[in-house]
Structures are given as structure tokens and as C-alpha cells.
Amino acid sequence: MMAYADRKEWEDVVPIEQDDGPNPPCAISYSKAYVDAMNYFRAVMHTCEKSQRAFDLTTGGCQCFGLAFHMKRMKRIFAIDVVS
């Protein structure tokens, strides 16, 4: 899967990195693909973007990272808004 950071259709989006604060109680070692997708997901959430590419992001994220509850929830919301 090509990183969202390398995709032309996402070049106008500034990804938002996870901020665990200066002293996180437990550092989690996420895969690069997970970090990339979640950074762009946070950016989409921050701007309240409801578009086909946002829907595609949640669809790809749900397939790759089945436990990402927020992505699954937003996929439903995006599906309603994109279709209507």
C-alpha cells in the first residue's frame, strides 16, 4: 500500500501526528503504515472533511487496521454524506 504522504491527492493535507505528551506512560510501536494513515485521518477529522478521499481513507484504514474504531465510525458518516 502506498503511503498517504506519497499520494498526489493528499499533498494539500498537513498530517497531524499523535501527541502522547512529553512523558508517555507506555510507548506503543505502531507500524509505519498505521502511523501514516492515522496522521492523515487526524487531519481529516480536524478539518471535518467529508469527501470521497476521506471515505477512501477510512475504508483503507478499516481494512488494514480493523481495530480503529474511530475510522469505522467515520466511514459510516462519510458514506452517508458522500452518497447524498
Secondary structure as the mmCIF struct_conf table of DSSP 4:
data_model
#
loop_
_struct_conf.conf_type_id
_struct_conf.id
_struct_conf.beg_label_comp_id
_struct_conf.beg_label_asym_id
_struct_conf.beg_label_seq_id
_struct_conf.end_label_comp_id
_struct_conf.end_label_asym_id
_struct_conf.end_label_seq_id
HELX_RH_3T_P HELX_RH_3T_P1 TYR A 4 ASP A 6
HELX_RH_3T_P HELX_RH_3T_P2 LYS A 8 TRP A 10
TURN_TY1_P TURN_TY1_P1 GLU A 11 ASP A 12
BEND BEND1 PRO A 22 ASN A 23
BEND BEND2 PRO A 25 CYS A 26
HELX_RH_AL_P HELX_RH_AL_P1 LYS A 32 THR A 47
TURN_TY1_P TURN_TY1_P2 CYS A 48 CYS A 48
BEND BEND3 SER A 51 SER A 51
HELX_RH_AL_P HELX_RH_AL_P2 GLN A 52 CYS A 64
TURN_TY1_P TURN_TY1_P3 GLY A 66 LEU A 67
HELX_RH_AL_P HELX_RH_AL_P3 PHE A 69 VAL A 83
#
